[in-house]
Amino acid sequence: MNSKDPIANFFEPQSIAIFGSFREGNFGGYMMIRNLLDSGYQGKIFPVNPTFKKQVLNYQVFPSVLAITEEIDLAAIMIGAASVPEVLRQCAGQGIKSVVLVADGFAERDEKGLQLQQEIVAIAKESGMRLIGPNTAGIANIIKGFNPCPYYAGYSDFCKGGVSICSQTGMINPQAYPYWDLKYKISKICDLGNKCDVDECDMLEYLANDPDTRVISIYIESVANGRRFAEIVGRVTAKKPVLILKTGRTSEGAKASASHTGSLAVDDDIFEATCRQTGILRLDKFNELFEIPRIFASQPLPKDNRLGIFSFTGGVGVLATDEGSRHGITVGPLTTKTTFELNKIFPGLGKNPVDLGPSVAAVGDIMASYGKILMAIATDENVDMILIIPWASPNDAFSDIYLQAYQQLKESCKKPVATWVYGPLINYNRDLIQKLEEIGFPVFNELETAVKALSMMVAYANTKKQI
C-alpha cells in the first residue's frame, strides 16, 4: 500500500504507470515517456496496454496494472472514458493513491459524461485516491526534472525558477507555451482540468509549503467551495503572493466555462470581494498569468508606492506616469541631493521621470554616466521602486553599459526593478532582454504590464503589513 502524500506524489513520484497508446505520434503514452526521459526523470516507468505487445522506448509494456509487482506512486490515464472506471478500480487494488486523468469525455461533454465523472469520483473516494482531471494536459515539476507532458512540445529544456502555475486549461503546459524560448523560470505546472477532485484549494495548500515555489499564479473558471477557498487562500497569501485570472465574468463566459470543463462560474462580485478580503492579486489578461509573477520571483518587495522612472524618451515617461497613477503609484520629485547630482551631469536631468534623451543628443559621452545616473535614482530616499526603459541601440557599446549598470544595481540596490526595452531592431531587443534577465531582472513585453507588475508588488507589500 502506498502511504506517501497523494498530492506530493503528483509532483515527486518515484514511479509512474502510464495507460494509453504507445504508437509513435505527437500525443499519447509514447510521447509522455519520451518527455519524461528527455526531462531527466530518474524514476521507474511502467507502460500499461493490454494489446500492445512490443516494448516502448526500451520499456516492457504490461497488459494490466495488476501485473506490476512494484509500488507505484502515480498513474497517468489516456484511454477512452468508458474504460476509465475499471482501470481506476485496478489502480485502487494496487494501492495507487494519485492519478492524472488526461482522458476526456466526462462532465465537459454531456449528461452521460457527467454521470461517468460522478462514478470515478466515487471510486476515488472509496479507495482514498486523489484525481487530477479528467480532461487535463497534466502536470510537471521542472525543479525535479519531471515532465510527463502527453503532447509533443518541440523542446525539452527548461529554466528552473520560483513561479508555479496551475489552471483549468492546458494552455499553461509545455506544448502550448514557449517556456524555453522565453527563458521562463518555472517550478511547477498543473492543469486541473474538470477539477472532479483535486482543485485550486488542494494546490494552494501544497504550493504554500513547497520550498521551490515563491509565487503562485492561477487560472480558474469556477470555485467549488467558496468558504474553503477563502479560508485557505487567506493563509497562503500570508506566506506567498497569489495571482489569479478568473474567467466567467460575463454570462456568456460562464456558459463557455460550463462547456469547457463542466464548471459553474461563481458570481464575479463575490469573487472580487474575496480577492479584496484575502489579498489575492487579480489578473485581467491571459498573458499576465505568466508575465507578472516573474517580478515576485526575482525582486524584493517595495517599502512604499513611490516610483522612479529612467527613460530615453519623455513621452514614454509620461505614459508610465499616467499608468502608475491609474494603479495607485506615485511618481514624485527626487530629493534635493539627487536632483543636484543629476543636474551636474546635464542641466535639467534631475527630474522624475529622468529623461536621458535630450542629453544623448547634446553630450557625446553621456552614456559613460549611465550607471551613475541609474544608481542615483535607485538610491534616492524618495524612490521605492524603479522602472527602467533602455533603448536597445544597434551600437554594441550601449549593451555593455546597460549590463554593467544592471550588475551594479543587483549588487547594491534592494528595491524592485521592472524593465521595458524598445529599439529599432527586434534581434537587438531580444538579445538585450535575454542578457538582462540572465542577470536576474524581469523584462516585460509591454510598458503597461511593467507598471502593473510594480503596482501589484505594492498591493502585496501592503497585504503583508496588515498581517
SEMILUM-201608 format. One record per atom (N, C-alpha, C, CB): x, y, z. Coordinates in steps of 0.05 Angstrom, whole numbers, plus 5000, padded with zeros to 4 digits. Atoms other than C-alpha are relative to their C-alpha. Glycine has a CB too. Example, Ala and Ser with C-alpha at 12.3 -4.5 7.8 and 13.67 -1.06 7.14 Angstrom:
501849765000524649105156501850245000498050015025498449764999527349795143498550225014500950094971
***
This chain:
501749765000500050005000501850255000498150005025498549755002502750694981499150195022499750134972500649834978503051135043500950284997501149885026498949735005506151755012497750204997501850004976502049795004502452425008499150004971501250285008501050025028497952364947500550254983497049945000499649765015498653094927503050034993499150255016497149995006506253074933500849804979501649945026499450205020506252444891499550094971498349755005500549895027503552844832502650134989497750205000497749845008510053244831502749875006499850275012497450124991515252794864499849705000500850115027500350295000513552084843502749854994497949914980497750175006518951544845499349794979501049875025500950195020514851124797497450094988499749715012502549925013509351234746499149784981500550264984501250195019504650764709498550164979498049805015501249845022502351024641498249824984502250124982502050155014495950774609499350154974497449955017500749875025494850924535501249874976500950295001498850105025497250834464503050065000498650124976497249975000504650734454501250004971501449785016499149965027504950824379501350284998497749984979498749745003509651384358498150214989502549974982501849795009506052044349500450255017497149915001499749754986505152744376498450015026499150234982501650014975500452534433499849715009497350134996500650264989499651954480502249895018499649804977498250124981503551464522502950004990499249725004497349995011509551434475501250285005500049944970498949734996510352194478500550065029498150204987499649954972509452204553502749885010497749895016497550134992515151704563502450154988500149704991497849855012519552084514500550265015499450054970499649754985518352734551501249965027497450155002498950074974519852404617503049964998498749765012497150065004526552144591501550254992500349794978498649755009528352804557500350205023498550134977499849824978526953184621501849905022497250065012498150114980531652734661498849855022501650225010501350154979526652344701501549755007497049934993498450234991530251814743498449785012502150095019501750204987524351434770499349774981497450135009500950245015521150784746497650064983499449775019502149955018516550784686498749734992500950154974501450255006511250244675497850054979498749885026502149985020507450274608498049785003501250004971502250204997500649924610498250014976498550045027501850025023496749694549499549704994501150154975500650295003493149014541500549894972497249955008499750105028494148984465502750074988497850124983497449925011501049304454502149795009500850295009498350224994505848714450503050064999499449774982497249935002512349074437501050175023500650144973498949814981517049474481499650284989503049945005500149725009516550224480502350155013497250135008497649864991523050624485501549835021499250285012498550204984526250004516498749935026502850115006501550074975520849934570498149774993498550245011502050225003516749294579497250125003500549785021502849924998509349414567498449795014498850064972501650194984504849084619497149994989500050085030502750035009498048804599497950125019499449714995501849894980494949064663501750115023498049785011498649904977496949464724500349795021498650255011499950224980495448834764502449824996497549844998497650175005501548514731502650135010500249964970497749864990506249024762500349945030499850314995499650094973509248774827501350225018501749755001498649794984512849414848498050235008502350124983501649784991510050014885499850224979501050125027500549795020507050554840499050255015498049914978500849744988506651284863497850144985502450175003501849835017502851584804499149844976501450264992501050115025498451354747499150224982497749805006500949815020497151744683498349844980502450154986501950155015491051514644499150154975497649925017500849885026489851664570498649794983502550114984501650205013484451184548497250104996500049735016502849925004477151214527498650035026498649804982501349944974472651504581498549765011498050234996501650234990468250874585501749805015498649874977498250204988474350454605501350105026502149924981498649884977476750924660499249885027499650305001500850104973472550664719501349735006497049965001498850264994475149954712503050025005499549804977497249964996482350184706500550135027501250184977499749884973481450624768499749795022497950225004500450214980478850024807502549835002497649824993497550155000485149644786502250155014500749924972498049834987489550224807499650005030499950294989500750004972485950244874500949745013497050045005499150264990487349504882503049975003499049784981497150004998494649634872501150215019501350054972499149814980494850174925500950274989502249895016499349745012495750754876498250225011499949994969501549794986493651394911499950264984501250065027499949755016495051924856499649934971502650165005500650075028492051914786499650264985497649824998500549785019492452424729498349894977502750124989501950095020486452334683500250194976497149985011499849845025488552614615497449954983502549924984502450085015482452254586497850215002499049735009502349825000476552694566497449854994500450234979502550125004469252564552498349975025500449734987501450014975466552704621498150235003502150005024502049794994462653284652500050224979500450125027499949795020465053754598498649934974502950074993501150105025461753324545496950015000500949714995502950024999454553164564499149875026499049844975501150124976449952864616501149735006497049984998498850274996452652164605502850035010500049854973497349954991459652434614500150095029501450204983500249924973457552764679499649765019497750205004500550244984454852104706502549835002497749844988497550155000461351764687502050135019501249984971498249864983465252304723499249965029500050314994500950064973461052204785500849725009496950045003499250274994462551464782503049985008499549824977497150024994470151564780500750155026501650114977499649864975469752064838499349815023498350265001500850194978466051544880502149785004497349874993497950204998471451024864502450115015500849904972497649884988476951504884499550055030500650274986500549954972473651704949500049745017497350145004500250264986472350984969502849895006498449804984497450124997479650804960502150195010501049894973498149804990482851444986501950114978501649885022498449915023485451624916499450294994499449824976500349735009486552334891500350014970502050195014500149985029484952524819500550284991497349904990499849755014487353094776498749964972503050104997501450035025482753194716497149945006501249784983498950085027479552904677500150244982498149784988499949795020480453294613502350195006497450154998497749844992487453534633502349944982500749965029497550055014494053624597502349925019500850264985498150114981497553414661501550195018501949844985498449864980502853654709503049994993499549895028497150015003510353794713501350125024500850154974498349894979515653924765502750054987500249805025497549925014521254294729502449985018499750284988497850014981525554334791501249725002499250105028499150284996525853574797500449854973497949855016499650135026526353434722497849804994502749874999502250185004519453124718497950134982498649925027501849885020515553294655498549784984501650194981501650205014510252774636497950114981498749815021501949885019507053204583499249804979501250264987500950205020502852764536500250114971497249925006499849885027504053244477502950054992498450265000497449925010509953394433500250305001500449894971499749714997512554084451502250124982500750075029497849905017518754134407502450085015499050234983497749944983523354264466499849845026500250315006500050154975525353914530501650145022501149724995498549854979529754424566498350215012502550124987501449804985527054894619502050165017497749885017498549854980529755444663498649975027500250314992501250054974528655284736499750275015501749815016500549764986525555824779497849985021499250224981501850004977520456024832497150044994500850205018502849965007513956104793498549734996499750174974501650245004508655564799497350094989499649845027502549925014502555594753498149764999500650094971502150215004496055194756497650134988499349865027502249885015489855274715497949794993501050124974502150185011483554974684500350004970497250095009499550025029486754974615502849904995499650274987497450105007492454614582501750214986499749774981498449785012494755284554502450085016498250244995497649944984499755324610502149784997499350035030498250225002503054664593502150044978498549744995497849955018509554594554499350004970502149805004500750015028506154424488498750264990498349774994501649765007502455094490501550265006497450005014498649754992507455594520503049974996499350075029497150025007514655744498501850065024500750194978498449964976517955674567503050034994499549775019497249995005524755534538500950244984500849744985499349765016524956074484500050255017498050024977500249764984522756594535501849985025497150045008498350044977527556314587498450055026502550184999501949964977521656304636500949815022497149944991499050164977523856074705497749895015501850185018502550134991518655574726500749785021498549874977499750214980517755094785498049784995499550125028502150205004511054724779498050094980498749935027502249955019505654664726497849805006500949984970502250194995498754364738497550104985499449975030502649955013492654344691497949845016500049924970501950144982486854184738497749874984498850205019502150115016482154014680497250055012500449704998502849974990474953884704499950045030498449764992500049984970477053904778498049825013499550295008502050184987472953294795500849935028499849744983499050064973477353204857502050225009501349725001498049804993483853594865499350274987502849914991500849745010482354334858502150215008497250085010498149784994485655014868500650015030498950264991499550004971484954944944502249805007497449935015497950204995489054304945502750094990499249744987497549915012494254614900501250235017499650094972499049784983494655244943501349905025497750195007498950114975495854835006502749874994498149805012497550135006501254434972502250204993499749804976498049805009504855024939500850195022498950154976499349824978504555445002502349895016497550045018497850134984509254945035502249904982498849785016498050095018513354804973502450195000498949974971497749824999520455094983500950104973502349875014499149925027521455144908498150204987500349764982502049815010515355604898500150265015497249885001500049744988515956344911497550164995502450164990502449865007509656584876498249814985500650254982501950185012503256234854498250154981498349865022501649875021499556414790497849804991501750094976502250185005492656114777498050114980498549945027502349945018487456104721497749815008500849954970502350164992480555874744497550104986499650005030502549935011473655854715497849985021499349824976502050034979470055674779501349945026498049774993499150084973470755574854497849835012500650255018502150194991467154954881499150075028501149724999500749954972467455134955501250275008501249775018499149734995467855884966501150055027497850194995499149954972468555865041502749875005497949885020497450144997474255355039502250154985499849714990498149855016477655744984500950255014498750074972499349754987477356405022501849955024497550155008498550064976480056085085502949924993498649775016497350105008485855735050501750224987499849764981498549795014487856305004500950225019498450114977499249804981487956785063502549915015497750045020497650104986493056335098502450004981499549725010497850025019497156255034501250274994499149864975499049735007497656995018501750125022497750194993498349914979500757095086502949904996499049905027497450115005506556675061501250084972499949695001499149965027506856784986497950154984500749734986502049875017503557224933498449804983501350204982501850175016497556904898498750184979497949855017501249845022495657184829498049834986502350104981502150165012489156954798498750144977497949935021501649925023485957034730497549835000501649974973502550144999478656854736498350084976498550045027501849945022474256804675497149965009500649814976502850024994466656754671498950255012499649775018501049744989465757494688497350074988502150224995502649945013460057534638498349754999500550114972501850235003454057084628500949824977497150094996499050165023456956874561502449845007500550184976497550144991463656704593499349775018501850195013500850214981460156294647498949764984497950105020501050225017456555884593502349854986498050114979497750125013463155764557501549835019501850224987498650154979466255534622498649735005500150165026501550254995460755014632500649804978497050065002499550185022462054724563502949914998499150124974497150065001469654734572500849795020501650265004499250194979470554384639497749915017502150135018502350084984463454274664499850175026500249715007499949834976464554844715497750195000502650155002502049794996459355314743501550245012497749915018498549774991462456004749498850135025500250214977500949864976462056364817499350294992502149995022500849735005458757044818502550185002497950105021497549855001464157544799500250215022500350134973499949804978462358064851500949875026497250135003499250154976463057544905503049944999498449745003497150065003469857334878501750255004500549874972498549754997472158054874500250085029498750234984499949944972470358164946501949815015497149975013498250194988474157534965502950084995499549724989497249915006480357804930500850225018500150094970499349784983480058444970500449925029497750214999499850094972479058085036502449825006497549855007497950204995484457555027502750084989499249744988497449935010489957924990500749884973502149945019499550115027489157574923500650234981497549844990499449815020492257964866498749914974503150044996501750095022487257934809501250104973497250105003498949945026489757904737497750054981501849774990502149945020485958154676500449874973499950304997499450105026489457854616501549735002501750204984498750274999491857144599503050025002499149844976497149985000498957364586501150095027500950204979499149924974499257674655500449765019498050195013499650244985498756974683502949915001498249774988497250075003505856874660501950245006500649894973498349764999508657584657500450105029498950214983499749864975507157884725501249845023497350105008498750154978509157314772503050025001499249724998497150015001516357374749501350215018500950054971498849794983517558024787500049915030498450264997500050104973515457684852502149795005497249895007498150224997520157104839502950105001499749814977497249905002526257554830500650265014500750034971499549744989525258224863499050035029498750214983501049954973524558474935497550175000502150135018502449834998518058804958500850295005498149895021499449724995517859564958499050085028498650184979500949904974517259955023497550174997502350165012502449835004512160434993499450014970500650295012501050005028509060644927501250214982497050045000498749785016513961174901501849884979501650185019498750125023516561024832502050204988498049924978498049845015522961274799500149894972502849985013500050095028522961254722502550114987497550114986497649935015529261254679499649914971502649875013500750055027528061314605501750164980497050054995498749855021530961544539498050194986501249814979502149845014524361874519498050115019498649824979501949874982520062374554497249904996500150304996502750095005513762124520499349755015499649964971500450254986514461424549500050055030502149794992500149934972515961734616497350105009502250205007502749904994509362094614497949775000499150224979501850245001505761454593500249845026500649834976499550164975508961084652498950145024502949955003501149854978506961644699496949975001500850304998503050035001499661614676499249725009499050054971500750284993499560854682500549955029501749804983499550034971502660884751497850135017502650125007502149874986497461384774497449844999499550284988502450175003491960924748500049775019499749904971499850244983494660364792500950085029502149814989499449914973495960794854502950035006498949805019497249954997503360914843500650294998501749834980499249725000506461594858502750034986500150115028497449925012511861894813500650285010499849994968499549744986514262434860502750114993499849965029497449885005520262904860502249855013499950295009497650114988527262664873500950185023502249964979498949834979530962914934501750224989501649835020498449785009534763554930502949914993500250225022497350105005541363174934500149864973500749805022500050145025539562724875499650194977497849784999500449805021536963304834502550154994497750195008497549855004543463684845502049824985501150095027498050175013547763084825499449964971500149725015500750055028543862944761500250254983497149894999499749755015543663674741502950084994498650235015497149965006551263694746500849854976501749925025499350165023551563144695498950124974498949715003501249865022546763504649497750185011498949804978502149824989542364114663497249914993500550284989502850095004535063924673499649715003499150094974500350294998536563184682498749915026502749874997500950084974534563184755497050025005501450165020502950014997527063084746499049724997498650194980501250275002522862464756497350024985499549895029498250195012521762164705502650124990498649864976497449915009529162224688500249934970502349865016500050035030529462334612502850044989498050204988497349995010536262174582500250104971501449735003500049945028534162334511501350264992497250004991498749755008536063074507503050015003498750235015497150004995542862954537501649834980500649905028498650175020544562404487500650164975498249754993499649845024543762894430502050225005497450124990498349774994547663444466502849935010498650175020497450084988553263064501500949744988499749985031499150245014557362564462500549765017502450064985499250234983559562134521498149975024502850045009501850024977553362174565499649725009497350124992500550284992552761414564502149915020500149824975498050074980559161394605499050045028502650164995501149944974554961664662497449845005499450305002502650154997549061174652499849865027499749804977500150144974550860744712499850185023502449825002500049814978552061344756497250125003502050224995502749894999545261634737498049805012499150094972501850214990541660974749500349965030500649744985499650054971544860884818499050245016502949955006501149764986542961604837497049985004500850254985502950034998535661454822499449775019498849934972500650244984535860764855500550055030501749774991499349964972538961024920498550255011502950045003501549774990534361634925498049925022498650144977501850064978530461644990497150024993500650185024502849975008524161844954499149794979499550284988500650215020524361234908499949735013502250004977500450274988521660554930500349784979497349985013499850205022521960204862500750154975497349844997498849875023524960334794498849874974503049985000500850095026522260284723502250114980497150114992497949925019527860284671499149944972502749845007500950035028526660384597502450044982497750204993497649975016533160244558499350004970501949785006500250015029533860374484502049804990500650284987498250215010536659754450501350104975498449734995498549885023541560124405501549794985501950225010498350185016544959764347502950035007499650064970497349964990551260034380500649805023500550295009499450204979554159444420501050125026501949804989499049874976557459924468497850075020501650254993502349944982550660124495499349755017497550094983500750254986549159394513501949955023499949774980498050054979555659324552499550205023502850044989500449814979554059964590497549935017499650284988502450094985547059714608500649775019497849924980499450244984549659054632501650065025501449794983498449924977554859374677498350155020502350184991501749854981549659844706498149825015498450224984501950184987544659294720501549825019498649834978498550174982550058864751500650155026502649904987499549834977551859434798497450045016501150284992502749984987544359524812499449765016497950054979500650254986543658794831501749985026500749764981498250034977549558834879499550215021502950024991500249774981547759504912497250095007501450224988502749894996540259614908498049785010498950124975501950194989534859264949497150094995500449965030502749915008528859564912499249854975500050314996500950155024524559224859500450174975497049935003499549875026526259384787498449864978503149994994501450105024521959294725501250144976496950045002498849895024524459404654498249954976502849884995501250035026521459514586502050104979497250154997498049945020526159504526498650084973501949774996501049945027524859854459502550064983498150245001497849945019529159954397499249944972502449845008500750025029529459934321500349724988501850194985499550275011531659204312499149795020503049974993501150204982527958614342502249835012497949834986497950174990534158194347501650135022501949924977498649864979537758724388498350025025500850284990501850004977531658794432500149745016497150074991500150264988531358054445502749935014499449784980497350064988538858004458500450145026502250074980499749854975538758554510498149905021499450304994502050114980532458274543501149755013497349944986499050264989535657584550502350055019500949824977497749944983542057874579499250125027502050174986501049874975538358304630498649795018498150234993501450204984534057714652502049805011497949864983498050184990540257284659501350115025502149944979498949874976542857794709498049965024500550304995502050044979536257704747497850205001501449995026502149805000531658264727497949944979501250284994502150065020524858154694499650234980497349955015500649805021523658504628497349934988502349994977502850045007516458594607499550074971498150165018500549965029513458564537498450254994498649764989501449755004509259184548500650195023496949954999499549804979510459824586497949995022500150284988502250014981503659784618500149775019497350004985499850244983504959084644502250045020500649754983497849954982511559304675499050175024502350144986501149824979507959864714498049855017498750254987502050154984502259404734501449795018498149854981498550194983507258884760501050145025502349874984499149854977510359404805497750085019501550264991502349924983503559634829499049765016497750114983500850244985501858914848501949935022499749774980498150044978508158874888499450195023502950054990500949814979505859494926497649895014499450284987502450114988499059174937500649775019498049914979499350234983502158534964501650095024501649804983498549904977507058915008498150125021502150224991502049894981501059275039498549785014498050184985501350234988497658605050501849885022499449794979498250124980503858345086500250185025502849974988499849824978504058965130497649975019500250294991502550024984496858835153499749745015497750044982500250274987498158115174501250015028501449794982
***
